Amino acid sequence: MKNNRLYIIAFCLITGLSSCNKMLDLKPLDKVSDETLLATPNGIKTLVARLYAQMPMEDFNYRPTQNPAFNRRGWDGVGQNITMLDFFTDDAHRASGNGIGATNDGYWPYAQIREINLFFDNIAGAKAKGILTETQYNILKSETHFIRAYTYFGLVKRYGGVPLITKALDNDYLPGSDNTALRIPRSTEKETWNFIMSELDLAVQFLPATPSSGDGVYRATRWAAYGLKSRAALFAASVAKYSSKVPLAGEAVTSKLVGMDASDAAAFYTQSINASKEIIDKSGKTLYMPTPANASDAAKNFQNLFLTENSEIIFCKAFLNGTTVAGQGHSYDAFYNPGQTNSGFHKFGRYSPTLDIVDAFEDYSDNGSGASVPIVTRTDGNENYSIPTQANLLSNLNLPFRRYNSLMEPFVNKDARMLASVMVPGSIWKNTPIVIQGGIISPTGALTLYAQATVKGSDGKDYFAMGAPGTAFSGFLNTTGSEDGINYTTSGFSIKKYLAEGVSVQGATESSTTSWIDFRLAEIYLNYAEAVIESGTGDAALARKVLNDLRRRAAHTDNIPATLANVLKERRVELAFEGQRYWDLIRRREFHTLFNLYKRKALVPVQDLRDAAQPKFIFVRMNQHHDEISGGRRFENHFYYNSIPGRSSNNLVQNPVYN
């Protein structure tokens, strides 16, 4: 997915545009005259690119703790700026620790919605003047409906019902009046979801099934619109089905501005099923490398899925190297390469996948159940434990820990997708063995944890608490230190998915060019299966088939039943670290029960020198350090909806609990 293409979402849509910078410097849409960009089809495409650039895509440059949160490139001196959406879940956290709660990114894009509405007027005018043919106009109109649906989806999943504004209100302003016509109240949450569905119906009407030459998967097609409908309708159905799990009160609740009735779920499940089926039956999209020869091939294929343009991708966003074309790249590789292969930038290794997600993957016993298989750390089969602190571990060193010969040994039979998505202790990355070790037990039983030390073994050799001398390791250094110093995993794992292995990443921000996949066929399969099971409608046999197709691509050989538990587990492992987990916990109303003083888990490899004949490794389940010292993480009921901004001027009804 490299970027000598027409990278429409990477902001340069048309040939003849001298640089991305010039396009990004365009005047606001309402200030561009008909005699300039609106005078030619290519000029109008430039304005479409601007609308694409403003879509709320939660990609590499999305920072959920910042405002503005989208298209936030580089590092501005704030450590919290290096934060991915998955850090708010049980799948990962920033190495320096972070809490759980509503993202509060302040997204309130009514200026952008005004531009979208003006664009509808502008292209209608261009068609009337003969600048656009009927076909060009229809495609642009459908494309703009897709962008508006995407924008409102970004709103409704944060706030519930919002004001639905479908025209520019400039002509409704009357000097000297109270301008009540401009005070558009919030629609109900159900009305807002229905509006998004209707926008997507208009989008699929004229969007092409096949991208025009050069656009690839970077510009919306009919399948991108169906993909958004598949996702958004499933979200709406889940909110309707599970709203009653979260007791909320207040005017927004009684007015149905937040929440829906369980009876509303069926229609949305049906829309998700139908949209997914359109893609499955008619798009021609296929799983990337669906029949690997073995688990090793499956792991390599799954890793490459996110680094190459392929048949599975429905819609994505491309990037250029931001060190040569300013404002066009991202910094994923600079921020998240492990310590041993860091690029030279002073923030690195900060993406720590949790033991929670590693445990969620299967192994290859393939017994037909599809159940997760936790990493084996003990000989008595008890994996339902966690050691809170170093002091607790010291007093429990004689637990029946299983002793391994190498760092990699506990992971060799795990699902290929885990090994393709997560760097485990002992992984080979960029031809470098990744050393992740948290401590050492001396021959006399003394323990050093989360600190550097050199220990003499019974064989007279020097061994190191962190696994290597100096800084030739990637885990647990400065776990208790300052924000600036915590550049190493504090979970026992580092991220691999989306990292570019075969290229040299510059020691600078914005130098990464890997594309962000927004919709891919695997998600559509999982949306379909979940909607079928939850609703009891649709094709149950197809739901089971697509579920097992995904597992077959991961080199599993059995077939498992399409139960809700299996689909949700498969969804979690297949889509791990793609920004889905946070919103899955939101839409299914599971966040507040999961994060009720919850402490995410780390797996800490400790070298054990007590056996004089052969040094071994034990792997200890511990509470992640920062979650432990915080007393656990909590998600409050009202976090399911963000606070409505700007109420001093817009007079909108506020969401529950917020002032």
N, C-alpha and C positions, 0 to 999 in steps of 0.2 A: 504494500500500500504506500509506496513512496510517491513523491509528490511533484513529479514533472507533469502532472495531469491538470485538468481543469478542476481545481480544488475548491468547489463552489462554497463549501462551508468553511474552508480555510481562507475564504474572503476574496479570492481573485477569480471571478467567474468568467470573464470574457477575454478573448485575445485582443491585443491592441491596448490593454491597460498597462501602463509603463511600470507600475510597481504596486504591491499590496498597500504600501503606505499611503499612496495617493487615494486609493479607494477608501481606506479607513478614515481619511481626512475629509470625506464628503460632508457637505452641509446637511443639516437635518432635512428630512424628506419634504417638509412643508415649505422649505426655503429654496428648493431646487426648481428652477424655472422650466416651463414647457419647452423653451428654446434650447435647453442644454440636454441633460440626461433623458428627459422624457420625450425628446424629439426623435429617438431612434430605438429600434428593438434592443440593440446592444446596450444602449444607455439605460434602458428599463431593466435589463438583466443585472446591471450594476446595482440598481436599487434593490432588486430581489436579494442580491448577495448581502446587502446591509441587513435586510430583514432576517435572513438566515443567521447572520452573525449574532443577532440579539436573542435567538431562541435559547430557552433555559436548559441547555444540554449540560448535564452534570458530568463533565469530562475531566481530563487531567488538570484543567485550569479552573475547576470549580472548587471554591473554598467555603465550606458550609458554616464557618464561624465568622465570616467577614461580610461586610456590606460596603460596596457591591461585592457579590460572591462569584459572579460568572466572568469568564474571560480574564481571570486574574493571573497574570503571568509573572514568573520570577518570584523573587523573595524580597520583601520590603523591610527586613529587619525585625519582623515580628515572628517569633518561632511558631506561634499558632497558625500562621499562614500556611505552614506545611502540613495540611490536614486533609485527608480524603474522607468521603462520606462514610466509608466502611469503618472508620475509627470510632463512629458512634454506635457500633453494634458489637455483638459477641464474636464477630469474625476477625477483628483486628483492633489495634490501637496504635497511636503514635508512641514511639519508643519512650518518650518522656512522660507518657501518661496523659489521659484526657478523660473527661467525664461523659456522662450520657444525658441527653435531653433533647428538646426540640432544636433543630438546626439554627433557627432564628437568623436566617441570612438576609432578612429584610426585602425579599423579592416582592416588588409591587410595580409591575411594568406598564402602568397606564400611559406613560409617554410613548412606549413602544406600540401599545395597542392603538393609540391615535395614529401613529405612522402607518400601521397595517391598514387601518380604516381609510386613511387618505390614499393609500396605494390602490385600493379598490376603485376609488373615484378617478385616480389618475390613469389607470389602464383602460377604464371605460372611455375616458376622454381621448386616449390615444387610439383606441379602436374607431371612435367616431371620426377622427381626423385621417384615418387610413394608415396610421403609423404601424398598427398591429393588424394582422389578418384575424379573421374569426377564430381560426385554430390556435394561433399564438395567444390571443386574448383568453380563450377558454382554458388553456393549459396554465397560464399565469394566474387566472382567477382561482382555479382549483389548488394550485400551489400555495396561494396566499391563504386559502381556507385551511390548508394543512398547517401552515405556520401559526395562524390564529388559534387553531385547536391545540397545538403544542403549547402555546403561550398560556392559554386558559387551564390546560392540564397542570402546568407548573403552579398556577394559582390555587386551583381547587384542592390539590393534594396537601397544600400548606394551610389553607384558611377555611376550607369548606365553601359554602356559597359566597359568591362575590358579585359586584356589579357587572352586568353584561352590557357592554357598550359596543355596538356594531356599526356606528357611524361616527365621523368626526363631528364634534359638537361646536365647532367654531361659529357657525351661523346661528346657534341657539343662545349665544351670549348677548344680553341686552344691557347696555350701559344704564346705570341708575336703577335697575330693577333688582329684585332679590334673586333672580336667576335660579329659580327652583327647578327649572328644566335641566339644569346641569347637576343637580343633586340626585344622582341615580342610586337608589338603595341596593342593598345586597339582594340577589336572588337566592332562593333556597339552594341547598346543596344538590338536591335532585335536579332542579332546573339547570344548574350549572353543568352537571354531568350530561344531561340531555342535550344541552347546547353543544358541548364538545362532540357528542355522537353525531349531531346533525351537521356540524362543520366537517366532520370526516366523511360523511356521506357525500357532501358537496365536493370534497377533495378527490375522492375516487372517481367522480363522474368523468373528469377529463384528464387526470394525470396519466402519463404514458405508462404502459406495462414494461417497456424497455427503455433504459436511459438513452438520451441522445448521445451522439458520439462525443467521447471525451469526458462526459459527466460521471461515468462509472456509478458507484453507489454513494456518491457524495451529494447528489441532488435527489429530492423526493420523487419517487415513483408511486404508482398505485399501491405497490406492496409496502412501501414505507407508511402510507396512510392506513392501510389495513393493519400494519404492525402496531401503529399507535392506537388504533381502535381496539385491537386485541388486548393491549396492555391497559389502556384506560378503562375499558369496560370491565375487565377483571377487577381492577382497583375499586371501581364504583360498586360492583356486586359484593365484594368483600366488606366494604364499609357498611353497606346496607345489611348484610347478614350478621355482622358482628358488632354493630354500634351498641347494642344492648349490653355488651360485656363491660362497657366503660360508663359508669354513672356520671353524667354531667348535668348541670342545672343552669338556668338563667334564660334571658330573653332570646339569645341566639339558639338555644335548644328548643324552646317552646315555639319559636317561629320557623323551625326547621332549617335555619341557616347553617347549622351543623348537624350531621347525622341524618340517617334515613330510616325508613321502616324496613323490617325484614322482608315484607312482601314486595319491596322494590327490587330485591336481588335478582329474581328470576329473569326479568327482562334484560338486565345488564349481562348476566351469564350467557344468555342467548346471543347477544350481540358480540361478546368475546368469542364464543364458539364459532359463530358464522364468519367473523373476520379472520380468525385463525385458519378456518377451513379453506377460505379463499386462497390464502398463501400456500397452504399445504397442497391443495389440488391443482392450482393454476399458475403459480409464480415461476415454476421451474427451478426454484431454490433447492439445494441438496445439502446434506451435512458434509462438512469438509472431512475427507478421508474416513469414510464410515466403517470400513472393514479392515482394521489393522491386523497384521500377521501375529502380533504378540503385544504384551503390555509395554515393552520398551518402545516399540514403534508408536503405540497409542500415545505415550507420553510426549514423544517428539512431535507427533502430529498436532496434539492439542496445544502445545507450546507455540507451534508455528501458525496455528489458526489466527492468533492475535497479532501476527507480525507480517501477514501477507494478504493481499486481496484475493478473495476466494468465493466459492459458490454459495457459502452459507450466509454471507453478509447481505443484509437488506438495506441498511442505511448507516453511514458512518461519517466521521469528521476527520479531515486530514490536516496536516501541519507541515510547515516548512521550518528549516533551521533558523531559529530566532536570533542567532548570533550573526547571521548574514542578511536576513530579511527581518527587520525589527518587528516585534509584536506578533510573530507568526508561529513560534514553537511552543514547547512546554518543557517542564523540568523534571519529569517523572524519573528519568534515569539518574540525574544528578542527585535528587533527594533520596532515592530509595535503593540504589545499588548497595550491597553489603559492604561492610567496612574494608574487607580485603580487596575489593575491586572498585572502591570509590573513585570518583572522577577528579578529585582535587578540590571540589567545592566544599566549604566548611560545614555544610549540613548534608548528611548522608545516612543511609542505613536506618531510616526512621519509620519504616513500615513493618510492623510486627504482627503477622498473622497469629491467631491464638491457638492454643491446644484445643479449644472448643471446636474450631472448624476442622482441624486435622483429624480429631477423633470422629468427626461426622462422616468421613469417607469410609467406604468398604475396603476389604481386602479381596483376594481372589479365591476365597473358599467357594463362592458361587453356589450357595446351597438353596437358592430359590426364594430367599426371604427378602433380600435387598437391604438388610439391616446394617447400620453403621457398625464399625469394628474399632474400638478404641485401641490406641497404642498400648502394647503390653509392657508394663513396668514392674510387675510383681509375679512371683511364682504361685501365689495362692488364688489368683484370679480376681482379686479385689482391686478394681480400678476406680471405685467410687470413693475416692479420698482426695484430699489436697492438704499440703503442708503450708501453713500460713507464713512462717518466717524462718530465718536461719536458726534461731534458738530452738524452734520446734523440730527442725530437721536434725539438729545435733542430738536431740533426745530420742530420735527415732531412726538412727542409723542402722539398727539391727532388724528393721522391718524386712520381710522376705522379698527384697528387691531382686529382680532378675538381673544377672550380670552379663553384659554384652562385651564382645571383643573389639567392637569398633563403634564409632559415632553413627554410622549409616545403618547398622544392622537392624534396628527396630522398624525401619521404614521400607524394607526391600519388597514386601508383598502388598504394599498399599496401592489403592486405586491410582492408575496412571495420571488421572487429572490432578490429584493432589501433588504428585511429584513434578507435574508440569506447571503448577500454579504456586507452589511453596518451596522455598529453599530450606531443606531440613539440615540438621547437623551432618556434615560429611558430604553434602552435595558437591558436585563438580560444576563450577560456574566460571566461564571464561578461562578454562584450563587450570583453574585454581581450586583445590579442595577447601571448601568453606568450613572453617573451624568455629563451631558454636559450642562453647563449654562454659558452665557457670561456676564450677568449683572443683575442689580436690579434697580427698581424704588421705591423710598421711598414713604411713605404715603403722603408726601408733594410734590412729583413730582420730587425730585432730582434723577439724573441718575448716576450710577456707571457702567462703561463698561470696560471689559478686565482688571480688577484689583480686588484684594481681598478687601472685606469690610464687616462689620457686620452692619446690619440695623435693628432697632427695629420696629416691625409691630404695627398696631393699636391694636392688641390683646395682646401686651406686649411680644410677643415671639421674639427671635433673628432669623433673616434670613440672608443668606449669598450670596454675589454677585456672587460667583462661584458655588453656590448650596450646598456647604458643607464647614465645617471648615477645617483648616489645608491644606492637599493635598488630601482629600478624594473625588476627582472629576477628570474628564478626559478632560476638555476643557478650552481653551483660557488663561491659565496661562502663563505669560511672553510672550505674543504675540509680544510685541515690544522689547523683550530682546535679549540677545546674542544667537548665534547658540547653545551653550551648554545647555541653559536653556529652549529651546522651545521643550518640550517633550509632549505637549498636542495638541489636534486638534485645528486648527485655521479656520476650515470650519464648525464646528458643527457636524461632523461625523467622525467615525473611521472605519478602515477596519475590515471586518469579514471574507471574502472569503479567504480560505487557512489557516486561523489561527486554531490551534489545541486547542479545548476547553476542551477536556476530559483528558488532560495530564498536568503534572506540568512541565513547561519550566524552565530549569536552568537559573540562572542569568549569563549566559556566551554566547559568540558568538559561532556559529557553532553547537549549541545543537539541532536544529530542524531537523526532519527527514521526514516531509511531502513531498510527491513526487510532482514534477512539471509535469502537464499534457500538453504535447506539441500539440497533435492532439486528438480531441474527436468528436464524431458523430455530436453533435450540430453544430459545425463549418462547417462540411461538408454539412449539411442541408442548412445552410445559404449561403455558397458558391454557392451551386446549385441554390438556389432561386434567388440570385443576378445575376448570370450569365445568367439564363433563361430570366429574366426580361430585363436585359441590352441588350441582343442580340436578343430577340424576337424569339429564337429557343428553342428546348428542350420541356419538358413536363410541360406546365403551370399548369395543374391540380396537378401534383406531387409537383411542387413548392409551391402551396397553401397548400397542405396537410402537407408537412414537416414544413412549417411555423407555421401552427396551431397546429401541434403535440408539438412543443416547448411550445406554450402558454398553451396547455392542461396540460403539465407537470407542469406548474406553477399555475394550478388550475383555469385557465380561462375557461369559458363555451361557449363563442361565437366563431364564425369563422369570420376571417377578410380577406379582399381581399389581394392578393399578389401584392401589389403595391411596387414600389421602395422605397417610403418613409416608408412603413410599414416594409419592409425587413431590411432597414438600421437602423431603430429604434430598431427592434427586435435584430439585430446583436449587437447593442451597449449595450443593457441591458443584454442580455444573456451572452456575452463575456466580460463584464465589469471587469477590473482589471486583465485580462489575457494577457496583452501585445499587444492586437490587435488594440486598438484605435489609437495609434501613427501611425502605418503603414497603417491603413485604411485612415487616413487623408492625408498621403503621397501619396498613390497610386491613390486616387480619386482627388488629387490636390485641397483639401479643406482647408488646413492649413492656407494659406496666407490670405484667406478671413475671416476665423473664428478669427484668432489671428491677428487682425489689431488694435492694442492698446486695446485688449480685457482684461477685468478684470473678473477673475473667481469669482463665487459667493459663499458666506457663508450663512448659516442659523443660526442666533444667538438667542437662547432662553433667554428671559429676564423675570425675575419674577416681577410681577406688584403688588405692595402693596397698590395701591390707592383705591382699593375697600375694605372698612373696614370690610365688612361681610365675604369675602372669597378671599384670595390671589390667583391670576391667573398667567398664563404665556402667554406672547405674543411671536411670532416668527418673527424676522425681517430679511428681505432679505438685506444683506449688501455685498459690494465688499470685497473680501478677502483682508486682511490688507496689505500684501506684494505686491499684484498686484496693490492695490490702491496707495501706496506710490511710486511705480515704474512708475506710469503713464500708466499702462497697458502693456500687452505683445504683441510682434510683431514677426511674422514669415516672413522672407524675401523670395522673390521668389527663390533665388539661394540656399536656405537651403534644397530644395528638393534633391539636390545631395551634397555629402560631397567633400571636397578637396582631390584630388589625392595625396597621400604621396610619398616621396622619389624621386621627379622628378629630383633632381640633379644627380641621377645615372640612373634612368630608362627612362628619356627623354619622358615620356608619355604626351599626350595632356591633359592640365588641364581643369577642369570643369569651367563653366561660373562664372565670377566675381572673383574667387580665383586667387591669384598671382602665 
